[in-house]
Amino acid sequence: MELHERIKYLRKTYLKLSRKDFGRILGTSESEIANIEYNRLAKPEAKEPLLKLICKEFNINEQWLRTGEGSVEEELTADEELLKLSAQLLKEEDELLKGFILTYGKLNKENRDLIKKFAFDMLKNMQS
């Protein structure tokens, strides 16, 4: 599979995004994504910054994207995953979620443990 084919696979099959949505997330147009996927760029080096951005935005292993070697996703530590997820959630315009995260962070350990127990009990009840 060539680079342009991996980009199409990544967008369509792995991320399940339209060209329009993929382009919007990356700050480019649907037509530029189509040109990349069909390997029609006049200046192939123009996609270099986009490749870096794809890897950063979607946690994609750059070696896999460029060569097809390795796993699709970049391996993250638990702390890196938590930071990435927190950043994504805080980008959303959800004031309740932002308030919850900020308030939770200010609680002492005993109160955080109470909230954790409540949340886990609630999840368990929802699954049964």
C-alpha positions in Angstrom: 0.0 0.0 0.0 1.4 3.4 -1.0 1.3 6.5 1.3 -1.7 8.0 -0.5 -3.6 4.7 -0.1 -2.7 4.6 3.7 -4.1 8.1 4.1 -7.3 7.1 2.4 -7.5 3.9 4.5 -6.9 5.9 7.6 -9.5 8.5 6.9 -12.2 6.2 5.5 -11.9 2.8 7.2 -9.9 3.5 10.4 -11.3 6.9 11.4 -14.6 6.6 9.5 -14.5 10.3 8.4 -15.6 12.0 5.2 -13.1 13.9 3.2 -14.8 17.1 4.3 -14.7 16.3 8.0 -11.1 15.0 7.8 -10.1 18.2 6.0 -11.9 20.4 8.5 -10.1 18.8 11.4 -6.8 19.2 9.7 -7.6 22.8 8.5 -7.6 22.0 4.8 -10.2 21.5 2.1 -12.0 18.4 0.9 -10.5 18.8 -2.5 -6.9 18.8 -1.1 -7.7 15.6 0.8 -9.0 14.1 -2.5 -5.9 15.2 -4.4 -3.7 13.6 -1.7 -5.7 10.3 -1.7 -5.5 10.1 -5.6 -1.8 11.1 -5.5 -2.5 14.2 -7.7 -0.4 16.8 -5.8 1.6 19.0 -8.1 4.1 19.5 -5.2 4.2 16.2 -3.2 6.5 17.9 -0.6 3.5 20.2 0.2 1.9 17.3 2.1 4.8 17.0 4.6 3.2 19.4 7.2 -0.1 17.7 6.8 1.5 14.3 7.5 2.9 15.6 10.8 -0.5 17.1 11.6 -2.4 13.8 10.9 -0.1 12.0 13.2 -0.5 14.5 16.0 -4.3 15.0 15.7 -5.2 11.3 15.4 -2.3 9.7 17.4 -1.0 7.9 14.3 2.4 6.3 14.2 4.3 8.3 11.6 6.4 5.3 10.6 3.3 3.4 9.7 1.9 6.4 7.8 5.0 6.9 5.7 6.1 3.2 5.2 3.3 0.9 6.3 5.6 -0.6 9.0 4.5 -0.9 12.6 1.1 -0.3 14.2 -1.3 2.4 13.0 -1.6 4.1 16.4 1.3 5.6 18.3 1.9 3.9 21.6 1.2 6.3 24.4 1.8 6.0 28.1 -1.3 6.1 30.4 -0.4 9.7 31.4 0.0 10.8 27.8 -3.4 9.2 26.9 -5.0 11.0 29.8 -3.6 14.3 28.8 -4.6 13.9 25.2 -8.2 12.9 26.2 -8.4 15.8 28.6 -7.3 18.2 26.0 -9.9 16.9 23.5 -12.7 17.1 26.0 -11.8 20.6 27.1 -11.8 21.7 23.4 -15.5 21.0 23.4 -17.9 23.7 24.4 -19.3 21.7 27.3 -19.3 24.0 30.4 -20.7 21.2 32.7 -17.8 18.9 31.8 -15.2 21.7 32.2 -16.7 22.6 35.6 -16.7 19.0 36.7 -13.1 18.4 35.8 -12.0 21.6 37.5 -14.0 20.9 40.6 -13.0 17.3 40.8 -9.4 18.3 40.7 -9.8 20.6 43.7 -11.4 17.9 45.9 -9.5 16.1 48.6 -8.7 12.3 48.1 -11.6 11.2 50.3 -14.2 13.1 48.3 -12.7 12.0 44.9 -12.9 8.4 46.1 -16.6 8.9 46.9 -17.2 10.2 43.4 -15.3 7.4 41.9 -17.3 4.8 43.8 -20.6 6.5 42.8 -19.5 6.6 39.1 -18.4 3.0 39.0 -21.6 1.9 40.8 -23.6 3.9 38.2 -21.7 2.3 35.3 -22.2 -1.2 36.7 -26.0 -0.6 37.1 -26.2 0.7 33.5 -24.5 -2.4 32.2 -26.9 -4.8 33.9 
